[in-house]
Amino acid sequence: MDPSAPGPEPGTPAAPAPPSRSGRNAIAALLEEVPAKSFLKFLKISAKRAFRLRIDPGEVLPAERYELAHANPPIVEPNLQAFLAWRRSVLFLVGCALIPLTIIGLYNGLSGNLPDPIRFVKLAPAVAEALFLIIAWTQLKNWAHWRRQRRWLFWGWLLFLITPFIVFIYPLRTIIDDWHRPHNKAELMAQKDALLAMGVDGVKQRILMPFVFAMIAMLQLAPKAISLMPGLVRASMVVKLLFPGSSAPGWLIAMAAPMYALLAYVILIIPYQFTGDPRFITGILLVVVGQGVLARAGFRLARPMSEDEAVKAIKVARKIYLLTMLLSAVMIVAALYGLVTQLHLRITDVVLTVLKFESNVLMLTMIGADLVVTNLDRARTYTAGADHVEDAAEQKIAAFVGLDAPPGPPPA
């Protein structure tokens, strides 16, 4: 530096110092982790996170931590940051999975020479799925604003869930009753094309048309109905790992697991009775065994625990549960493939059913975790100042279990 060079005039603000090399590297690393800058990178991260029950607070990306710290109000609690980052990944992965499912659903509902009732029951759920897809992607930017986002996602998911159950109130059996005997070749060809569009061909298949209608309903409704319980179970595990001192998630697991086994049995016993395929009953029995293991683990989790104890208990039960459910899924999908082939339905219907089930479980894991957390907070609020009522209830419970009379009032 030349000492004779003139200095800045008085009152002139000094130029800002250029950022250091380490500062520029930090900014570059921060920008690289923004999902809009690297879609595939964040998709890979989200796939790893979404199928886990929780993420470690140290795994939160620097860009995510920065956005949470500058939210209004700021979110600096490490476990809450990890929970919101996990929800973001689940929602991102669900949004990506719903894109091809929605396109295929809309295509199946709009293409072909289908009868109007069949077109309606296929197209209406696809439209509801498209609406939920739009809500999911628009709310992805609000991942740091949990209260606002969870309300939008809940109502969008509720519409997505109940639409198929509403549209199938229409009796598809009336299609057969409304068809009259064709008077000319054009009417005959139109009815034949409509039957082929539904996968029905030949006299034998016409006799089986009512069961074809039932299969169409099952392939639409079964993924949503069956996914309710495993979604709630996974959500309860997520909440148990977040709040290991709470016993409510364990009771939810203990109640939801047997209900899942019963629901799966009721739904899958129908195609089993039609085909007699032993793979169906084998898959059903494996579901029952897996849910029994899970229910037993739920009773163990229904008590206050440390974080290490909760992680250990869930890890052991989950290994056995995942193994039995994987074997069950292989058996049931193979049996469904044989059934669909027998009824001359589309093979893509089985693939779509499996993909819809997995995406529904992921959605239910996130939305169920939101509901469990909010209701735990409500329970905490409702029980505030009611310690004397809880003590009296505990005395009554002890009297019922021990068959002893509750202790009387203290002497005056």
N, C-alpha and C positions, 0 to 999 in steps of 0.2 A: 504494500500500500504506500502510495506517494504521500509523505507528510506535507508536501506543499500543495496538494490538491485541495480545492475549496470545499469546506464542509457544508452541510445543509443549512439553509437560512433559518433564522429563528422563527418558530411557529409552524414550520413545515412538518407534517406527521412523518414519522419514520416508516420506510417500506417494510411490509411484513417479511419475516425471515422465511426462506424457502423450507418446505418440509424436509426433514431428515430422511435418509435412505430407509431406516427402520420404520418411520411413519408411513412412507409411501408403500412399503411392502405390506404393512398392516391394512392400509386402505384397499390395496389390490386384492389381498386375501379375503377381505370382507365382501367386496363386490363379486368375487368369484363364487361365493357361497349363496348368493341370492338366487332363488329358483328360476327367475325370469332369465338370468344369464346362463344358466346351465340346467335345462329341463331334465335331461337324462341323469345327471348327477344327483339331483334332488329326488328323482324317481327311485333311484337305487337306494338312497338313504331312507326314503319313506317306506320302501318295501321291507327293509330290515327292521325299522321301528314298528310298523303297523302290526306285524305278527308277534311282537313281543308284548308282554303284559305291562311293562314300564320301561322307561329309559333312565339311565343314570343322569343326575344333574350335570355331571361333567361332560356329557355328550351333547349338550345343547350347543348349536352352532353359534359362533361369535355374532353373526348377523342377527340371529334370533334373539340372543341375549341383549344386543344393542337395542333392537326394536321394543322388546319388553321393558327395558329400563327407561325408555323414553315414551312409554305409553302414558295415557292419562286415565287413572292414576298410574304411577310407575309400578312395575311388577318386579320385585327383586328377590322374593323368596325362592330359593333354589328348587324345591320340590314342585312348587306351582309353575315355575318356568319349565321344568321337565314335563309336567303334565300337559301344559298348553302346547309344547313342541311335539309331544306324542300325538295329541289330538290333530294338530296340523298335518302330520304325516299320514294319519289314518284318513282324514278327509281328502287329502290330495290323492291318495291311492284309490279310494272309493270313487272319486270324481273321474280318474283315468279309466277305471274298470267299467264305469257306467256308460262311457262314450260308445264303445262297440256294442254293448248290450242294448242300448237305446236305439242305435241305428238299425241293428238286426231286428229288434222288436217292431219298430215302425215299418221296416221293409216287409216283414212277415204279415203285418196287419193290412198293408196297403196293396200288396201284390197278390196275384192269383184271382181266380174266379170264385171267391168264397161267398157263401150265403151271408146276407147282411148280419144276422145274429152272431155268426162265427167271427166275422170281421170286427164287429163291435167289441166282443169280449177279448179279442186279441189286441185291438188298437187302443182301447181306453187305458189299460194298464201301461202300455208303452208311452202314451201321452203323459200320464201321471209321472212315469219314470223320467221323461224328458224335463218336466217341470222341476222335479227334485234335483236333476242334474244341473239345471240353470241356477237353482238356489245354492247348491253345493259350491259351484265355481264362483258365484258372486260373493258368497260368504267366506270364501277362503282368504280373502284379503283382510277379514276382520278376526283372524285367528287370535290376536292378542286381546280382543274385547269379548271375553268369554260369555258374559251375561247376554249381550245382544245377539251373538252368533248362535248360542244354543237354542234360543227361542225360535229363530228362523228355521234352524235345522230340524227341530222337533216337529213343528207344524208341517214342514215340507215332507218329512219322513212319514208322518201320520197319514197325509194324503196319499203318498206312494204306497203305504201299507194297506189301507182300507179299500182303495179303488177296485182291485180284483175281486174282493169279497162282495162288493156291492153289485158289480156287473154280472157276476155269476148267479145272482138271484133269478135272472131270466132263464126259464127252462128251455134248454137247447133241444129237448125232445120234441118240441113243437115244430121243428124244421121238418121232421119226417111226416108229421100230421098235415102240414100245410102243402106238402108236395102232392100234386094231383098226377093222375096217370097221363103220361105224355101223349099228345094227339098227333104229333108230327115228328119228323126226324130232327128238326131244329131244337124242339123242347127236350127230346131225348139226349141230344148231344150236350145241351146246356146243363142238364142234371148230371150227366156223366162227368163233365168237366168239373162241376162243383164237388162231386164226390172224390175225384182224383185230387183236387186241391186240398181236401181234408185228409188225404191218405187212405181213402176207402175205395176198394176196387173189388168187383165181383159180388155175387149173391151172398156168399158167406160173410163178406165184410159188411154188406148192408145190414145183415142180421145183427152184427156186432156194433152197429153205429151208436147205440146208447152208451156202450162201454167206451167207445172212442171219445164221446163227449165227456164222459167222466174222466178219462185220461187227460184230455185237454185242460179240464178244470184242475186236476191234481198237479199237472206240471206247472200251472200258473200259481196255484195257492200253496202247494206244499213247501216250496222254498221259503216263503214268508212265514208260514205257520211254524215250521220246524225250527227256523233260525231264531225265533224269539227266545227260546230257553237257552241255547248255547251262547247267544249274545249277552243275555243277562248274567250267565255264569262267568263269562270272560270279564264283563264289566265289574262284577263283584270281586273277582281276583285283582283287577286293577286297583279298585278302591281299597281292598285289604292291604295291598302293598303300599298304598299311599298313607293309609291310617291303620297301621297294624294294631293299635290299641282299641279299635272298634270291633265289636262282635257282630254287628248287623250284617256285614257282607258274608260271613260264614253261614248265618242262618238262611240268607238268600240262596246260597249255593246248595245247602242241604234241602231246601224246598224245591228249587228249580230243576235239579238233576232228575229226581223221580218223575216229575211232570214231563220233562223232555223224553224220558224213556217211554212213558205211557202214550204221549202224542205221536212219537215215531212209530210205535207199535200199531196204533189205530190207523194211521195213514198207509203204512206199508203192508199191512195184512190184507188189504183189498187186492192189490196186484198179485200178492202171493197166492191167494185163494183162486185167482183167475188162471194163473200159470202153473202153480204147484212147483215152481222153481226152488230148489233147496237153498240157492244162494240168497234169496230174500229172507228166509227164516234164519239163516246163519248170520246175515247182516243185522237182523233185528236183535238176535240174542247177544251179539257183540255190543250193540248200542246199550242194551240193558246192563251188561257187565260194566261197560265204561261209566255209565251214569251211577251205578252202584258204588264204584270206586270214588267217584267225585262226591257223591252224597256223604260218604264216610269221611272224606277229607273236609267237607263243609262243617260237619259236627266238630271236628278238631279245630277248625279255624274260628268257630263261634265263641271265642273268648279273647280277652286282651292278650296280645303277644308282643314281643319285641320284633324289630324288623328282620333280624337274622332268623328268628324262629318262623316267622311267616314265610320268608323266602324258602327256607328248607322244606316246610310242610307242603307248600304249593308245588315246588319243583319235583318232589317225589311222586305226588299224586298225578301231576300233569304228564309225566313220562308214560305212566301206565295208561292214562286216559287217551293220550294222543295215539299210542300204539293200537289200542283196541278200536278207536274211531277210524283210524286209517284203514285197518283191515275191513271194518264194516263198510266204509265208503267204497272200497274196491268191489266187495261182494254186491252191494246194492246197485252200483253203477253198471256192473256187468249184467245183472238181472234185468235192470231197466232197458239196457240195450237189446236184450233178447225180446222183451215185451214190445218195445217200439217196433222192432223188426217184424214181429208177428202181426202187429196191427197196421203195418205199412205206414207208420208215421215218419216224420222227418228225424233223422239221427241228430240233427242240430238241436232238436228240442231237448234231448238228454244233456248235451253239452251246455246249452243255455241254462238248464235247470241247475246243474252243478255250479256254474259260474255265478248265477244269481244267488244261490245259497251262500257261497263264500262271501260275496259282496254284502249280502244282508247281515251275515254274522259280524263283519267288520263294522257296518253301520250301527248295528245294535250294541256292539262293544262300546263305541264312542258315546252314543246317545244314552245307553243304559248307565254308563259311568257318570254322565252329567246328572241323570235323574237320581242316582243313588247318593251322589255328593250333596245335591240340593236338598234331598229329603233328610239326610243326616243332619244338615244344618237346621232344618225345620224342627226335627226332633230335639236338637239341642236347645232351640228357642222355646219350644213348648214345655220342656221339663224344667226350665229355669224357675227357681223359687218353689218347686214342688217336691222338695226332698222328703218332707214328712209324709206325703202321699205315697211316694216310692217305698219308703221304709215300711209303711203299713201293708203295701202290696207284697213286699218280700216276706213279711211275717206270715201273711195268709198263705203264700206259696209254700213256705216251710211247713206250715200246719197241714196243708193238703198232702204234701209228699211224705212227711213224717207221721201222718195220721195222729198228730198231737194237737191238742187245743192250743190256740195262740195264748201267749202269756197275758194274764189279766193286768188290770191297771195297778200301779204302785199303791201301797197303802197310804191313806191320808196321813 
